[in-house]
């Protein structure tokens, strides 16, 4: 006679935890943005006795993390963390279920990761145990308008003038002037330097930028190969205003 295999105890344990949890309302306030929320303390206070009673415990596993520095509303540097955390809920026979969530948080000191862990755990519990609330935010309750992606502003140390961007960002075009084919390793002559300086005067591109592009300390050290490439780019650069 075939025996019926018992279902893992974790399923019954989780449903029993759900029965024992009451409503967790939004009783905490964010004074800056003026909204109510359910704090991690309220969630843990509601869950702890129910989980102990039904022999359920949970372990976290951070499977991905991202961390970057951002500027806050008051101009202060803030650390922003995003964690992908896998939570495993166990009961006393070793059976378990997993829940993977994303938590994100920002902090002006060293606590953004801690806050992101708290956020991830809170929402893992909300969704695993279907914790009831007096007011659950629903995505269908609003229809936000989607705008353009925010453009990143260049930092002062790396920003360039409009002419420099125009020059450096250009693909080498077809030549707009006629020059003999340059010889490999041959250094530019005085006439070529004079033509180059005339182009710099016309376009407003700085000599220091040309030296940087040509990887030389002075124009007289430039090879004809490099000179030819730079002159092609300058030929497509607009006149300075």
N, C-alpha and C positions, 0 to 999 in steps of 0.2 A: 504494500500500500504506500502510495507516494505521500511524502510529508510536505506540508506547506511551509515554505521558508518565511521566517518572521521578517518584517520590515525593520530596518535599522532604527534603533531607539531615538536617534536624534530628531526624527520627524515628529514623534509624539512629544518629545521634550520641548521642542520649539513651539508647538501649538499650545502646550501647557503654559509656557512663559507668556505667550500672547494673551491667554485668558487672565493671567494674574497682573498684567500691566494695566494701569489706569491711563486716563488722558494726561498727556504732557502738554500743557498750554504754553503759549508764547508770553511768558511772564517777565523775561529780561528785556531791557531797553538799550538800544544804541543811541546815545545822546547826540552824536555827531550827525548821523543821517536820519535820525528820528523814526526808527522802526522797531517793532517788537520781534523777538526771536526766542527759540527754545535753546537754552544754554546746555552745555555738555554736562554740567553738574546735575541739572534737573533730569536729564536722560539717564545718567548713571544711577541717581538715587531711585528712580523708578524701576530700573532694570535689575539692580544688584540683588534685592531680596527674591525677585522672581527667578533669577538665574540660579541662585544658591538653592532655593527650594526644589527646582527641577533638574539640578545637577548639570548645568550647562556652563561652559567656559569658552573663552575665545582667545585666539592668538593672532597677532598681525604679522604680515610679511610685506615689506616695501619692495615692490618689483620694479619700480621706476621712480626717479626723482629728478626734478629740474629746479635750479636755483639761480636767480639773477638779481641784479641791483636795479632799483627803480627810484624815481624821485616822487616824493609824496606831495600832498596838496600845499604844504607849507614850505616846500623846497628842500626838505630834509631827505637824506638818502634812506631808502627802505629796502629791506631784503624780502624778495618775493619767492615763495616756494610752492611747487606743485608736486604732489606725491600720488602715485598709483599704488594702492594698498590692497592686498588680498587678505581678507579675514577668514579664519576657519573656526567654525563653531562646533565644539565637541560635546559629547555626553559620556556617561560612565562605561558604555560598552565599546568605546573607541570610534563609533560611527561619527560622521561629521558632514557638514555642508560648508561650501565656500561662497564668499561674497566679495567681489572686487569693485572698489569705488575709487573716485578721485577726490582728493582734498587739496585745497589751495588756501594760502594765507599770506599776509604781509606783516612785517614787524620792523621797527626802526632799530632793533638791537639784534639779539641772537635767538629769537624765539619763533621765527616764522615756520620752521620745520615742526616744532612742537604744536603750534596752532593748526597746521595743516593735518597733522596726525589726529588731533581732536576732532576736526571737521570731518575727516574721513570716517572715523569710528562712529561719530554721531549719525551720519547718514547711512552707514552700513546697518546700524541697529534699527533706524527708522524703517528701512526697506526690508530687512530680514524679518523683523517682528511685527511689521505693519502697525507701529505705535500710533494710536489715534491722537488727534490734536483738535483743538477748538477752531483752528484756522490754518489749513494747509495751503501753501502757495501752489497754484496750478498754472502750467504754462499756457493754457487756453484762456486764462483770465485777462490777458493783455495782448496787444498786437504792436510790438515795438517796430519803429521804422529803422531799417538798416541803412546806414550811411556808408561813405567811403572808408576804406582802411586808413587808420591814422598813419601819417608819414613820419618817419624818424628824422629829427633834425640833426644835422652834422654837428659834432662838437667843435668848439673854437679851435682846438689844436689841429684838427684835420680838415676844416673847411677850406675851400679854395674859392678864388674869385671866379666870376662868370666866365672870363676869358680863359682861365686855366682849365676849368671844367670842359669848355668847348674844345680846347686844344687836346687835352689828355684823353678825352672820351671818344675821340674821332678815330674811325678805322682808316688806315692809309688809303687815300683815294688814288685815282689815276692822276698822273702829274699834269699840272696846268702850265708847265713851262718846259722848255727843252734843254736838256743837259746831256753831255756825253755819259756813257755807261761808266760808273765809278770803278776804280781799280781796288781790289782787295788790299787793305792795309795802308793805302795811300792817305796822307794827311791833307786836309783842306789847305788851299792857298789864300792869299790876301783878298783876291777878287771874290772868292766864295764867301769869305767871312763878311765882306762888305754887303753882299747880297742878303746874307742871313740877318745882319743887323738892320737892314732896310725893311725886311719882313717883320722883325720884332717891333720896329717903330710903327709900321702900318697896323699891325694887329693888337699891339698892347701886351703881347706875351712877354714875360720877363726873361732876361738872360739867365738868371739863376735856375729857372725852370728848364731851360734848354740844356744847361749843364747837368742838371739832375737826370733829364731824359737821356742824354748822351753818355752819362756816367763818366764825365771828364771834369777836371778842375778848371780848365779854361778852353775857350773856343778854338784856340790854335792847336789843341791836342786832338780835335775831333777828326775821325776818319771820313773819307768821302762816302762810304757806305752809310754811316750814321747821318751825315749831312744830307744826303739824298732823301732818306726816310723822313727827317724832320722838315725839310723844305716841302715835301709832298703834303704833309699835314698842315703846315702853315698856309699853303696855297688854298686850302679849303676853309681857313679860319676867317671870319668876317673882320672888316675894318673896325678898329676901336672907335667908340662913340666920341 
